[in-house]
Amino acid sequence: MVKLRLKRYGKKFEASYRIVATQSTSRRDGRPLEELGYYNPRTDEVKLDVPAIVKRLQQGAQPTRTVRDILKKQNVFEQLGA
C-alpha cells in the first residue's frame, strides 16, 4: 500500500520534513516513490505539489495522521472532491 508520510531531514534539533509517497513497508527515511511537498514545523512553512497529491490520493494512497492534518489546513481535500 502506498502511504503519504513525512520524511525527516535537517540538523539535530532543527528538523524539517518532506511529504513523500512511499510504500508502507519501507523505512521512514528510505527512498520515496515521489516527493510531494515540504513542511517546516519551526516556521510553519508548508509547500505542496497539490496536483500530484490529489493524483496520489485518487489512486488510493493513505495519508498518515500528521500528513492528513497538514493537508486539511491547506484545503487539499476540497480540491479532491471537485
N, C-alpha and C positions, 0 to 999 in steps of 0.2 A: 504494500500500500504506500502511496505517495503522501508525504506529510509536508506541511508548511511549518517550519520551525526556525528558531534563532540559532545562528552560528556565532560563537563568541570570538572576538579578536581584540587586539589592543594591548596596552601595557597593564601590568598588575595594578589593581585598584583603580584603573581607568578604562574599564571595559566598554566596548561598543559591540553592536551586533549587526549581522547581516541577516535578512529574512531570505531563506532559501527553500527550494523544493528539493526534497531528498527522500530516499527510501526509508521506511520506518525502522528497518533493521540496521541501518548504518550508524556510525558513531556521530556524536554531536558536532565535532569539528572535522568530520570526514568530507570527502569530495561530494559536493552537491550536484544534483541534476541541472539546476538553474538558480542563479542569484536573482532575487526579485525585489530587493529593497534594502534599506538601511535604517537602523534605529540607534540613537544615542540617548541613553537614559539620563545622562548628566545634564544635557541641554534640552531634552525632549524633542530633538530634531528627528523628523521622520521623512524619508524619501522613498517613494514606492513606484514600481513599474505596474501601474494599475491594469492595463490591458493584459499583461502576462499573468498577473494574479487572478484576474477574472477567468482567463482561459484555463488555468490550473484548477480552479475551484469547479468549473463546469465539467472538467474531466474527472472529478471525484476526489481531488486532494483534500485531506483533512487538516485544518489548522490546529495547532496546539492552543491551549487556553490563552497564553500570553499573546500569541500572534493574532488570535481572534479578537482580543480586546483592542489591539493596535489597529486592526482593520476596521473595527466598529467606529473608533474615534475618527478615522479618515473617511468614513462613509463609503467603503468599498462594497459592502453588501447591498447597498441601494442600487449600485450600478449592475450588480449581478442579476437582480430581478428584472431590470429594464430590458 
